[in-house]
Amino acid sequence: MAVTVHSPDSEDAELNTTINTTPLVDVMLVMLIIFLITVPVALKQVPVQLPNAINIATQTKPENIVIAVDKDGDVYWNNAPVDVSDLRPRFGAALLKAQSSGHALPEVHIRGDKSARFEPIGRVILAAQQAGVPKVAFILEPHN
């Protein structure tokens, strides 16, 4: 960087009124380099492949079991109230009935109220898993 010094006696002693932008450009370039280096480090995430949302229409079959959980946590088996502790034996009986008659194994479709706690829904999933139900699905409202 060069500095020009004028003596007060010289004829070129007029005032320099232009703005020197060189320090501003230097500071901005340094900040740009810092941001270019730090942004990829700050955005470092674990690489995962997220599933795509697919809307598949529910195929209603007579052997499917629809479990509804209302906002109070009450559980219903095909619209009939049932205790959560009775679900595992009922799932097992439905599986045995389907296997003995040669029909396809039933699927469990869970309709949970959006304001319901997860605990009763989790108990339904656990009972289905312990009974050996091969497929558990959730029935949702379509997104508007």
C-alpha positions in Angstrom: 0.0 0.0 0.0 1.4 3.3 -1.0 1.1 6.6 0.9 1.6 9.9 -0.8 2.9 12.7 1.5 2.6 16.3 0.3 4.5 19.1 1.7 2.5 22.2 2.6 4.6 24.3 0.3 4.0 22.3 -2.8 1.6 23.4 -5.5 -0.2 20.0 -5.4 -1.4 20.5 -1.8 -5.1 20.2 -2.6 -7.3 17.9 -0.5 -7.9 14.3 -1.6 -11.7 13.8 -1.4 -12.0 10.4 -3.0 -12.9 7.4 -0.8 -10.3 4.7 -0.7 -12.3 1.4 -1.2 -9.3 -0.9 -1.1 -9.5 -1.7 2.6 -13.3 -2.3 2.3 -12.7 -4.8 -0.6 -10.0 -6.5 1.4 -12.2 -7.0 4.4 -15.1 -8.2 2.3 -12.9 -10.8 0.5 -11.6 -12.1 3.8 -15.1 -12.4 5.2 -16.3 -14.2 2.0 -13.4 -16.7 2.3 -14.2 -17.3 6.0 -17.9 -17.9 5.2 -17.1 -20.3 2.3 -14.9 -22.3 4.6 -17.2 -22.5 7.6 -20.6 -23.0 6.0 -20.0 -26.6 4.8 -18.7 -27.5 8.2 -21.7 -26.0 9.9 -24.1 -27.9 7.6 -22.4 -31.2 8.0 -25.2 -33.8 8.5 -25.4 -37.6 8.6 -26.2 -38.8 5.0 -29.5 -40.6 5.1 -31.9 -41.4 2.3 -35.4 -40.2 3.4 -38.4 -42.2 2.1 -40.8 -40.6 -0.4 -44.4 -40.1 0.6 -46.7 -42.3 -1.3 -50.4 -42.3 -1.0 -51.7 -45.8 -1.4 -55.4 -46.3 -1.2 -56.4 -48.8 1.6 -57.8 -52.0 0.3 -60.6 -53.1 2.5 -60.6 -56.8 3.0 -63.0 -58.7 5.3 -60.1 -60.3 7.2 -58.4 -57.0 8.0 -58.8 -55.8 11.6 -59.5 -52.1 12.2 -58.4 -50.9 15.6 -59.5 -47.4 16.6 -58.1 -45.4 19.5 -60.1 -42.3 20.5 -58.8 -39.2 22.2 -59.6 -40.6 25.6 -57.4 -43.7 24.9 -60.3 -46.1 24.5 -59.6 -48.9 22.1 -62.2 -50.4 19.6 -61.9 -53.6 17.6 -63.9 -53.2 14.4 -66.1 -50.5 16.2 -66.7 -52.7 19.3 -65.0 -51.5 22.6 -62.2 -53.8 23.8 -59.7 -53.8 26.6 -56.1 -53.4 25.6 -55.1 -56.5 27.6 -57.6 -58.6 25.4 -55.9 -57.6 22.1 -53.1 -60.1 22.1 -55.3 -63.2 22.5 -57.8 -61.8 19.9 -54.9 -61.2 17.4 -53.6 -64.7 18.0 -57.1 -66.2 17.5 -57.6 -64.2 14.3 -54.2 -65.4 13.0 -55.0 -69.0 13.8 -58.4 -68.8 12.2 -56.9 -67.4 9.0 -54.1 -70.0 8.9 -56.5 -72.9 9.5 -59.0 -71.8 6.8 -56.2 -71.1 4.3 -57.0 -67.4 3.9 -54.4 -64.6 3.9 -53.1 -63.4 7.2 -55.1 -60.4 8.5 -53.6 -56.9 8.5 -54.1 -54.6 11.5 -55.2 -51.0 10.5 -54.9 -48.5 13.3 -57.0 -45.4 13.3 -55.7 -43.1 16.0 -57.2 -39.8 17.0 -54.7 -37.0 16.4 -55.2 -35.8 20.0 -54.8 -39.3 21.5 -51.7 -40.1 23.6 -49.2 -42.4 22.1 -49.4 -44.9 25.0 -52.6 -46.7 24.0 -51.5 -46.8 20.3 -48.2 -48.2 21.4 -49.9 -50.9 23.4 -51.9 -51.9 20.3 -48.7 -52.1 18.3 -47.0 -54.1 21.0 -49.9 -56.6 21.3 -49.9 -57.0 17.5 -46.2 -57.6 17.5 -46.3 -60.1 20.3 -49.2 -62.0 18.6 -47.2 -62.2 15.4 -49.3 -60.0 13.1 -47.3 -59.6 9.9 -48.5 -56.1 8.9 -49.6 -53.2 11.0 -50.6 -50.0 9.2 -52.0 -46.6 10.2 -55.0 -45.0 8.5 -54.6 -41.3 8.0 -56.6 -38.5 6.5 -55.4 -37.3 3.1 -53.4 -34.1 3.2 -55.3 -31.1 1.8 
